Amino acid sequence: MTRLLIEHRTGYDYLRRVSLSYNEARMTPLTDPQQVVLESTLKVNPSSAAVATYRDYWGTRVTSFDVHVPHEHLEVTAVSTVEVSRSERVPGEDEILSWEHLAAPSLTDDFSDWLSQTPLSEPGEEVRKQVAAVTEGLNPHAAAHAVFDWLRAEMDYVQGATGVQTNARDAWAERKGVCQDLAHVAIGALRSLGVPARYISGYLHPRRSAGVGETVAGQSHAWVEWYDGEWRGWDPTNSGPVSDFHVSVARGRDYRDVSPLKGILSGGGGSTLNVRVAITRVA
């Protein structure tokens, strides 16, 4: 078990004054069987913003806010304390669904959102063929791990090689990308086999050796969950299972469903983005 205090601050400095804006923030962690949100706040500056909260289709907590006064700066600060307790359990053979069960109409109906490719997850024919070859003869659980091993051997984590709009096909063509790209390729590969898979956004405490009370520069991060009888998490960037140092914030089909902050505005003429994530282990 790990208890983490997370402060995530996102700010925009606009080149020209913005007359109004409409925004959505997905910056509040989830409460689920693996983690519990003990405290959370989200503040918006300008403070005159009209704020509301709701759960989206995927179960993510969304803070929506409208700013109707002229402003040259927008800042959103989310502070959360989360207790995370994950365990990697090796499933028994009788707990893993067969390919026949995964293809059953009742399951494909229930998991249709996680089986259909999106413009960001479609990996292309080359990936489909390679993945089919490396997973031949394996059950769905072993096939998922074979996909992750294949991805680790084929793609490198390289910052600056891709952009926020890069899709799995283009990231694969470069054979490199960041956590978002590796997650999209992994999800596309799993879905191409008929394994339900979803995109997870959240935070990663980057240094396990940090002591209690020590604040470190954290990271917004992305990883994968797949279903073979139960949902399991894997971090393609770090080539390992999701741990107590991962905090889930949002789930969706791909990055477009979980963007931390997005909106529309009138004016601005461009902006400078500043993001800071600080994580403190408190227990």
C-alpha positions in Angstrom: 0.0 0.0 0.0 1.2 3.5 -0.9 -0.4 6.8 0.0 0.4 9.7 -2.4 -0.3 13.4 -2.3 -0.5 14.7 -5.9 -0.5 18.3 -7.0 -1.1 18.9 -10.7 -1.0 22.4 -12.0 -1.8 23.4 -15.6 -1.6 27.0 -16.7 -2.1 28.8 -20.0 -0.6 32.3 -20.7 -2.4 33.8 -23.7 -0.8 36.1 -26.2 -4.0 38.2 -26.3 -6.9 38.5 -23.9 -9.5 35.8 -24.0 -13.1 37.0 -23.7 -14.6 33.7 -22.7 -13.9 30.0 -22.5 -15.6 26.7 -21.9 -13.5 23.9 -20.4 -13.3 20.3 -19.1 -10.7 19.0 -16.7 -10.1 15.3 -16.0 -7.6 15.7 -13.2 -9.3 14.0 -10.2 -8.2 10.3 -9.6 -10.6 7.4 -9.7 -11.8 5.5 -6.7 -11.9 1.8 -7.6 -10.9 -1.6 -6.1 -7.2 -0.8 -6.4 -7.2 2.8 -5.1 -9.2 5.1 -2.9 -9.3 8.9 -3.1 -9.1 10.2 0.4 -9.2 13.9 -0.4 -9.4 16.0 -3.6 -9.8 19.6 -4.5 -9.7 21.4 -7.9 -9.4 25.2 -8.1 -9.7 27.4 -11.2 -8.2 30.8 -11.7 -9.9 33.2 -12.6 -11.9 32.4 -9.5 -15.1 33.8 -11.1 -15.4 30.6 -13.2 -18.7 28.8 -13.0 -17.8 25.2 -12.0 -19.8 22.0 -12.1 -18.8 18.3 -11.9 -20.2 15.1 -13.4 -19.1 11.6 -14.4 -18.6 11.0 -18.1 -19.6 7.9 -20.0 -16.4 6.1 -19.0 -16.8 6.8 -15.3 -14.2 9.6 -15.1 -14.9 12.5 -12.8 -15.0 15.7 -15.0 -14.9 19.3 -13.7 -16.4 21.6 -16.3 -16.0 25.3 -15.9 -16.9 28.4 -17.9 -15.0 31.7 -17.7 -17.1 34.7 -18.8 -14.8 37.5 -17.9 -11.8 38.7 -20.0 -8.6 36.9 -18.9 -5.0 36.6 -20.1 -4.2 33.6 -17.9 -6.0 30.4 -17.0 -4.7 28.0 -14.3 -6.2 24.8 -13.0 -4.8 23.2 -9.8 -5.9 19.7 -8.7 -4.7 18.4 -5.3 -5.5 14.8 -4.3 -4.5 12.3 -1.7 -4.8 8.7 -2.9 -4.2 5.4 -1.2 -3.1 2.8 -3.8 -3.0 -1.0 -3.1 -2.4 -3.2 -6.1 -1.3 -6.7 -6.3 -0.1 -8.7 -9.4 -1.9 -12.0 -9.2 -1.0 -14.8 -11.5 -4.3 -16.3 -12.7 -5.0 -20.0 -12.8 -5.8 -21.6 -16.1 -9.5 -21.9 -15.1 -9.7 -18.1 -14.6 -8.5 -17.1 -18.0 -11.2 -16.9 -20.7 -10.6 -18.9 -23.9 -10.6 -17.2 -27.3 -14.1 -18.8 -27.8 -15.4 -17.1 -24.7 -13.9 -13.7 -25.7 -15.6 -14.0 -29.1 -19.0 -14.9 -27.6 -21.7 -12.4 -28.6 -22.7 -11.7 -25.0 -19.1 -10.6 -24.2 -18.4 -8.7 -27.4 -21.6 -6.8 -26.8 -20.6 -5.9 -23.3 -17.1 -5.0 -24.3 -17.8 -3.4 -27.7 -16.3 -0.1 -26.6 -13.0 -1.8 -25.8 -12.8 -4.0 -28.9 -13.4 -1.5 -31.7 -10.4 0.4 -33.1 -10.3 4.2 -33.1 -8.4 6.5 -35.4 -5.7 6.7 -32.7 -5.5 3.0 -31.9 -5.7 1.4 -35.4 -2.2 0.0 -35.8 -2.2 -1.0 -39.5 -1.8 -4.2 -41.3 1.9 -4.7 -40.5 1.3 -4.7 -36.8 -1.7 -7.0 -37.2 0.4 -9.6 -39.0 3.3 -9.4 -36.6 1.1 -9.7 -33.5 -0.9 -12.6 -35.0 2.5 -14.4 -35.5 3.9 -13.8 -32.1 0.7 -14.9 -30.3 -0.1 -18.0 -32.3 -1.1 -20.9 -30.1 -1.2 -18.9 -26.9 -4.2 -18.3 -24.6 -5.5 -14.6 -24.3 -3.4 -14.0 -21.1 -0.2 -15.3 -22.5 -0.9 -13.5 -25.8 -1.2 -10.2 -24.1 2.2 -10.7 -22.5 3.6 -11.7 -25.8 2.3 -8.4 -27.3 4.0 -6.5 -24.5 7.3 -8.3 -25.0 7.1 -7.7 -28.8 6.4 -4.0 -28.3 9.4 -3.7 -25.9 11.6 -5.2 -28.5 10.3 -3.2 -31.5 9.7 0.4 -30.1 11.7 2.8 -28.1 10.6 5.5 -25.7 11.8 8.8 -27.3 10.5 12.2 -26.4 9.8 14.7 -29.1 9.5 12.1 -31.9 5.7 12.4 -31.9 2.9 14.8 -31.0 -0.3 14.7 -29.1 -2.3 13.9 -32.3 0.0 11.1 -33.4 -1.8 7.8 -34.0 -0.6 4.2 -33.5 0.1 3.7 -37.2 2.4 6.7 -37.4 4.1 5.9 -34.1 4.8 2.4 -35.3 6.2 3.7 -38.6 8.7 5.7 -36.5 9.3 2.8 -34.1 9.4 5.3 -31.2 7.2 7.6 -29.2 6.2 8.5 -25.6 3.9 6.7 -23.2 0.8 7.8 -25.1 2.1 6.3 -28.3 3.2 3.0 -26.7 -0.2 2.7 -25.1 -2.0 3.3 -28.4 0.1 0.7 -30.3 -0.4 -1.9 -27.5 -4.2 -1.2 -27.4 -4.5 -1.5 -31.1 -2.5 -4.7 -31.2 -4.6 -6.3 -28.4 -7.9 -5.3 -30.0 -6.7 -6.7 -33.3 -6.6 -10.1 -31.6 -10.0 -9.7 -30.1 -8.8 -8.8 -26.6 -10.6 -5.9 -25.0 -8.2 -3.1 -24.1 -8.5 0.4 -22.8 -6.4 3.5 -22.4 -5.6 4.7 -18.9 -4.3 8.2 -18.0 -2.9 9.1 -14.6 0.2 9.8 -12.6 3.4 7.9 -12.0 5.6 8.4 -9.0 9.0 8.0 -10.7 11.2 7.2 -7.8 10.4 4.3 -5.5 13.4 5.2 -3.3 12.0 8.6 -2.3 11.3 8.7 1.4 8.0 9.5 3.1 7.5 13.2 3.0 9.8 13.8 0.1 8.3 15.7 -2.8 9.5 14.7 -6.3 8.7 15.9 -9.8 6.0 13.5 -10.9 4.7 12.6 -14.3 1.4 12.6 -16.2 1.4 9.1 -17.6 -0.5 6.6 -19.7 -0.8 2.8 -19.7 -3.1 0.0 -20.7 -5.7 -2.3 -19.1 -6.8 -5.5 -20.9 -9.4 -8.1 -20.2 -9.0 -11.9 -20.2 -11.4 -12.8 -17.4 -10.6 -9.7 -15.3 -9.1 -6.3 -16.0 -5.3 -6.2 -15.7 -2.9 -3.3 -15.9 0.4 -3.0 -17.8 2.7 -0.1 -18.3 4.3 -0.4 -21.8 6.7 2.5 -21.2 8.3 0.7 -18.2 7.7 -2.8 -19.4 6.0 -4.0 -16.3 2.7 -4.4 -14.4 1.0 -1.3 -12.9 2.1 -0.8 -9.4 1.3 1.1 -6.2 3.1 4.1 -7.7 0.6 4.4 -10.5 -2.5 6.5 -9.9 -5.4 6.1 -12.3 -7.3 9.3 -13.3 -9.3 8.4 -16.4 -10.2 5.5 -18.6 -11.3 5.6 -22.3 -10.9 4.2 -25.8 -7.8 6.4 -26.4 -6.2 9.7 -25.4 -9.1 11.8 -26.8 -11.4 10.4 -24.2 -9.1 11.3 -21.3 -7.4 14.5 -22.1 -6.6 16.3 -18.7 -7.7 19.7 -19.9 -9.5 20.8 -23.0 -11.8 23.5 -24.1 -12.9 26.1 -26.6 -12.2 29.9 -26.3 -12.8 33.2 -27.9 -9.6 35.2 -28.5 -6.2 34.3 -27.2 -4.2 34.4 -30.4 -2.1 31.5 -29.2 -0.8 30.5 -25.7 2.1 29.1 -23.7 1.4 26.0 -21.7 2.9 25.3 -18.3 2.4 22.0 -16.5 3.8 20.9 -13.1 3.1 17.7 -11.3 4.5 17.2 -7.8 4.0 13.9 -5.9 4.7 13.3 -2.2 4.6 9.9 -0.6 2.9 10.4 2.7 2.6 6.7 3.8 
